[in-house]
Amino acid sequence: CYFKDGSTADVDAIILCTGYHHHFPFMEESIRLKTANLFNLPYLYRNLQWYGVDEGLKDTDGKLFYIAMQNQFYTFKMFSLQALWMINVIKGLLKVPCREECLREIETHLKTNETLLTALIIVKDQSTYMESL
C-alpha cells in the first residue's frame, strides 16, 4: 500500500470506515434526522423519505430524502439503489403509497430492528429491503 507521504506498508486489507455519525447542523432542527446507526430508521419511508410525525418535527410531504443513513451490509450497491428509487419518486415514475401507509411501514420496520440479531438474519432482511427498492 502506498501513502501520500511516500511511505509504504504491506497490508492484508483496507477497511473503509466513516463512523456513520449522523450530524446535520446545517439543517433546520425540525427536519433533522437524529438516530443511532440502525438497520431500519425512524421517520423514513423505505429508510429514505422523511415523514416527521413526532411533536416538534416538521412533515415535508415526502419532499425530503436521506440516502445511505442506515447501517448496512451491501453499502454502495444499496446506496445506488436508494438513489435510483429517490430519482424515480421525484420524477413521478414511482408512486409512493398514501402517508398513513408509509407511516405504518416505518413502524413495522422499526420493530424489525429487534429481530436483527445475527449477520445472516440482517443480510436476509437487507436483501429483502433492496428488492423492495
Secondary structure as the mmCIF struct_conf table of DSSP 4:
data_model
#
loop_
_struct_conf.conf_type_id
_struct_conf.id
_struct_conf.beg_label_comp_id
_struct_conf.beg_label_asym_id
_struct_conf.beg_label_seq_id
_struct_conf.end_label_comp_id
_struct_conf.end_label_asym_id
_struct_conf.end_label_seq_id
STRN STRN1 TYR A 2 TYR A 2
TURN_TY1_P TURN_TY1_P1 LYS A 4 ASP A 5
BEND BEND1 GLY A 6 GLY A 6
STRN STRN2 THR A 8 THR A 8
BEND BEND2 ASP A 12 ASP A 12
TURN_TY1_P TURN_TY1_P2 PRO A 25 PHE A 26
BEND BEND3 MET A 27 MET A 27
HELX_RH_3T_P HELX_RH_3T_P1 GLU A 29 ILE A 31
BEND BEND4 ASN A 37 ASN A 37
BEND BEND5 PHE A 39 ASN A 40
TURN_TY1_P TURN_TY1_P3 PRO A 42 TYR A 43
STRN STRN3 LEU A 44 TYR A 45
TURN_TY1_P TURN_TY1_P4 ARG A 46 LEU A 48
STRN STRN4 GLN A 49 TRP A 50
BEND BEND6 ASP A 54 ASP A 54
TURN_TY1_P TURN_TY1_P5 GLU A 55 GLY A 56
TURN_TY1_P TURN_TY1_P6 ASP A 61 GLY A 62
STRN STRN5 PHE A 65 PHE A 65
BEND BEND7 ALA A 68 ALA A 68
BEND BEND8 GLN A 70 GLN A 70
BEND BEND9 PHE A 73 TYR A 74
TURN_TY1_P TURN_TY1_P7 THR A 75 THR A 75
HELX_RH_AL_P HELX_RH_AL_P1 PHE A 76 ILE A 90
TURN_TY1_P TURN_TY1_P8 LYS A 91 GLY A 92
BEND BEND10 LEU A 93 LEU A 94
HELX_LH_PP_P HELX_LH_PP_P1 LYS A 95 CYS A 98
HELX_RH_AL_P HELX_RH_AL_P2 ARG A 99 THR A 112
HELX_RH_3T_P HELX_RH_3T_P2 ASN A 113 THR A 115
BEND BEND11 THR A 118 THR A 118
HELX_RH_AL_P HELX_RH_AL_P3 ALA A 119 SER A 132
#
